Amino acid sequence: MNIVHLTDEELEMARHGMTAYLHSFGHDEADVHVVIRAVLARLAAAQPEQDPSAALD
């Protein structure tokens, strides 16, 4: 498992890029579709990281 920190803008760009990538494959690449859809699901479920210093306020 890997952790990647993205800004909101970078996250949106990654979503758009993965969606475009998904649409570029035909029906013969079902395995690729499965992986791309899994990545898109994880990107859609991304939650902002809590700022530990905010709890100190």
VMD Tcl script that builds the backbone (N, CA, C; Angstrom):
set m [mol new atoms 171]
animate dup $m
set s [atomselect $m all]
$s set {name element resname resid chain x y z} {
  {N N MET 1 A 0.855 -1.164 0.000}
  {CA C MET 1 A 0.000 0.000 0.000}
  {C C MET 1 A 0.903 1.230 0.000}
  {N N ASN 2 A 0.485 2.232 -0.752}
  {CA C ASN 2 A 1.233 3.483 -0.853}
  {C C ASN 2 A 0.338 4.646 -0.475}
  {N N ILE 3 A 0.936 5.690 0.044}
  {CA C ILE 3 A 0.216 6.913 0.375}
  {C C ILE 3 A 0.736 8.013 -0.532}
  {N N VAL 4 A -0.198 8.728 -1.168}
  {CA C VAL 4 A 0.152 9.845 -2.029}
  {C C VAL 4 A -0.633 11.057 -1.541}
  {N N HIS 5 A 0.036 12.136 -1.284}
  {CA C HIS 5 A -0.612 13.369 -0.843}
  {C C HIS 5 A -0.831 14.249 -2.071}
  {N N LEU 6 A -2.082 14.623 -2.313}
  {CA C LEU 6 A -2.438 15.460 -3.451}
  {C C LEU 6 A -3.220 16.671 -2.973}
  {N N THR 7 A -3.013 17.789 -3.641}
  {CA C THR 7 A -3.862 18.948 -3.389}
  {C C THR 7 A -5.223 18.658 -4.020}
  {N N ASP 8 A -6.219 19.466 -3.702}
  {CA C ASP 8 A -7.537 19.289 -4.318}
  {C C ASP 8 A -7.445 19.365 -5.841}
  {N N GLU 9 A -6.652 20.295 -6.326}
  {CA C GLU 9 A -6.477 20.470 -7.777}
  {C C GLU 9 A -5.810 19.239 -8.392}
  {N N GLU 10 A -4.795 18.710 -7.750}
  {CA C GLU 10 A -4.111 17.517 -8.251}
  {C C GLU 10 A -5.033 16.293 -8.228}
  {N N LEU 11 A -5.852 16.189 -7.184}
  {CA C LEU 11 A -6.792 15.079 -7.088}
  {C C LEU 11 A -7.791 15.137 -8.233}
  {N N GLU 12 A -8.320 16.305 -8.509}
  {CA C GLU 12 A -9.270 16.467 -9.612}
  {C C GLU 12 A -8.605 16.136 -10.953}
  {N N MET 13 A -7.363 16.550 -11.132}
  {CA C MET 13 A -6.631 16.256 -12.366}
  {C C MET 13 A -6.413 14.748 -12.508}
  {N N ALA 14 A -6.101 14.077 -11.405}
  {CA C ALA 14 A -5.911 12.629 -11.435}
  {C C ALA 14 A -7.213 11.929 -11.819}
  {N N ARG 15 A -8.334 12.391 -11.278}
  {CA C ARG 15 A -9.635 11.814 -11.635}
  {C C ARG 15 A -9.906 11.964 -13.123}
  {N N HIS 16 A -9.700 13.171 -13.630}
  {CA C HIS 16 A -9.943 13.418 -15.057}
  {C C HIS 16 A -9.013 12.571 -15.926}
  {N N GLY 17 A -7.765 12.498 -15.525}
  {CA C GLY 17 A -6.799 11.714 -16.298}
  {C C GLY 17 A -7.135 10.233 -16.307}
  {N N MET 18 A -7.521 9.686 -15.166}
  {CA C MET 18 A -7.870 8.261 -15.100}
  {C C MET 18 A -9.149 7.976 -15.886}
  {N N THR 19 A -10.096 8.914 -15.859}
  {CA C THR 19 A -11.330 8.737 -16.631}
  {C C THR 19 A -11.025 8.738 -18.124}
  {N N ALA 20 A -10.181 9.645 -18.566}
  {CA C ALA 20 A -9.792 9.681 -19.975}
  {C C ALA 20 A -9.047 8.406 -20.351}
  {N N TYR 21 A -8.182 7.943 -19.479}
  {CA C TYR 21 A -7.430 6.708 -19.697}
  {C C TYR 21 A -8.387 5.525 -19.828}
  {N N LEU 22 A -9.408 5.485 -18.969}
  {CA C LEU 22 A -10.404 4.417 -19.014}
  {C C LEU 22 A -11.108 4.393 -20.362}
  {N N HIS 23 A -11.477 5.552 -20.864}
  {CA C HIS 23 A -12.216 5.637 -22.120}
  {C C HIS 23 A -11.366 5.307 -23.344}
  {N N SER 24 A -10.052 5.276 -23.186}
  {CA C SER 24 A -9.183 5.000 -24.327}
  {C C SER 24 A -8.990 3.506 -24.587}
  {N N PHE 25 A -9.493 2.651 -23.676}
  {CA C PHE 25 A -9.346 1.208 -23.844}
  {C C PHE 25 A -10.622 0.612 -24.402}
  {N N GLY 26 A -10.460 -0.422 -25.218}
  {CA C GLY 26 A -11.599 -1.118 -25.808}
  {C C GLY 26 A -12.119 -2.210 -24.902}
  {N N HIS 27 A -12.994 -3.019 -25.449}
  {CA C HIS 27 A -13.633 -4.093 -24.686}
  {C C HIS 27 A -12.685 -5.248 -24.395}
  {N N ASP 28 A -11.593 -5.362 -25.120}
  {CA C ASP 28 A -10.676 -6.481 -24.933}
  {C C ASP 28 A -9.793 -6.325 -23.700}
  {N N GLU 29 A -9.767 -5.173 -23.130}
  {CA C GLU 29 A -8.899 -4.906 -21.980}
  {C C GLU 29 A -9.700 -4.857 -20.681}
  {N N ALA 30 A -10.503 -5.883 -20.435}
  {CA C ALA 30 A -11.369 -5.905 -19.249}
  {C C ALA 30 A -10.561 -5.814 -17.963}
  {N N ASP 31 A -9.385 -6.437 -17.933}
  {CA C ASP 31 A -8.553 -6.395 -16.731}
  {C C ASP 31 A -8.079 -4.976 -16.437}
  {N N VAL 32 A -7.794 -4.218 -17.481}
  {CA C VAL 32 A -7.370 -2.825 -17.311}
  {C C VAL 32 A -8.547 -2.002 -16.790}
  {N N HIS 33 A -9.745 -2.253 -17.317}
  {CA C HIS 33 A -10.936 -1.550 -16.857}
  {C C HIS 33 A -11.151 -1.761 -15.357}
  {N N VAL 34 A -10.953 -2.974 -14.888}
  {CA C VAL 34 A -11.156 -3.294 -13.471}
  {C C VAL 34 A -10.197 -2.477 -12.597}
  {N N VAL 35 A -8.941 -2.421 -12.981}
  {CA C VAL 35 A -7.945 -1.692 -12.188}
  {C C VAL 35 A -8.225 -0.190 -12.213}
  {N N ILE 36 A -8.527 0.343 -13.387}
  {CA C ILE 36 A -8.794 1.780 -13.489}
  {C C ILE 36 A -10.029 2.154 -12.685}
  {N N ARG 37 A -11.071 1.339 -12.758}
  {CA C ARG 37 A -12.286 1.626 -11.981}
  {C C ARG 37 A -11.999 1.564 -10.479}
  {N N ALA 38 A -11.121 0.673 -10.056}
  {CA C ALA 38 A -10.748 0.597 -8.639}
  {C C ALA 38 A -10.005 1.859 -8.208}
  {N N VAL 39 A -9.099 2.342 -9.053}
  {CA C VAL 39 A -8.368 3.578 -8.746}
  {C C VAL 39 A -9.332 4.754 -8.693}
  {N N LEU 40 A -10.241 4.831 -9.657}
  {CA C LEU 40 A -11.217 5.920 -9.660}
  {C C LEU 40 A -12.094 5.888 -8.407}
  {N N ALA 41 A -12.459 4.702 -7.964}
  {CA C ALA 41 A -13.259 4.579 -6.744}
  {C C ALA 41 A -12.482 5.096 -5.541}
  {N N ARG 42 A -11.204 4.788 -5.473}
  {CA C ARG 42 A -10.381 5.275 -4.353}
  {C C ARG 42 A -10.195 6.784 -4.420}
  {N N LEU 43 A -10.036 7.319 -5.628}
  {CA C LEU 43 A -9.909 8.768 -5.763}
  {C C LEU 43 A -11.200 9.456 -5.338}
  {N N ALA 44 A -12.341 8.870 -5.705}
  {CA C ALA 44 A -13.637 9.454 -5.342}
  {C C ALA 44 A -13.857 9.409 -3.830}
  {N N ALA 45 A -13.285 8.421 -3.167}
  {CA C ALA 45 A -13.470 8.258 -1.732}
  {C C ALA 45 A -12.429 9.014 -0.907}
  {N N ALA 46 A -11.534 9.706 -1.568}
  {CA C ALA 46 A -10.462 10.413 -0.856}
  {C C ALA 46 A -11.044 11.422 0.122}
  {N N GLN 47 A -10.460 11.478 1.294}
  {CA C GLN 47 A -10.878 12.396 2.348}
  {C C GLN 47 A -9.714 13.331 2.672}
  {N N PRO 48 A -10.018 14.590 2.945}
  {CA C PRO 48 A -8.947 15.509 3.324}
  {C C PRO 48 A -8.288 15.044 4.618}
  {N N GLU 49 A -6.996 15.210 4.682}
  {CA C GLU 49 A -6.242 14.852 5.878}
  {C C GLU 49 A -6.492 15.901 6.952}
  {N N GLN 50 A -6.691 15.449 8.169}
  {CA C GLN 50 A -6.902 16.369 9.283}
  {C C GLN 50 A -5.576 17.033 9.638}
  {N N ASP 51 A -5.626 18.319 9.849}
  {CA C ASP 51 A -4.445 19.084 10.233}
  {C C ASP 51 A -4.250 18.929 11.742}
  {N N PRO 52 A -3.186 18.240 12.174}
  {CA C PRO 52 A -2.989 18.004 13.608}
  {C C PRO 52 A -2.883 19.302 14.407}
  {N N SER 53 A -2.389 20.370 13.801}
  {CA C SER 53 A -2.253 21.634 14.526}
  {C C SER 53 A -3.602 22.298 14.760}
  {N N ALA 54 A -4.633 21.948 13.979}
  {CA C ALA 54 A -5.961 22.529 14.150}
  {C C ALA 54 A -6.582 22.101 15.478}
  {N N ALA 55 A -6.218 20.939 15.979}
  {CA C ALA 55 A -6.753 20.453 17.254}
  {C C ALA 55 A -6.225 21.255 18.432}
  {N N LEU 56 A -5.132 21.959 18.226}
  {CA C LEU 56 A -4.522 22.729 19.296}
  {C C LEU 56 A -5.180 24.094 19.471}
  {N N ASP 57 A -5.972 24.516 18.513}
  {CA C ASP 57 A -6.613 25.847 18.584}
  {C C ASP 57 A -7.727 25.899 19.570}
}
mol reanalyze $m
mol bondsrecalc $m
mol representation Tube
mol addrep $m
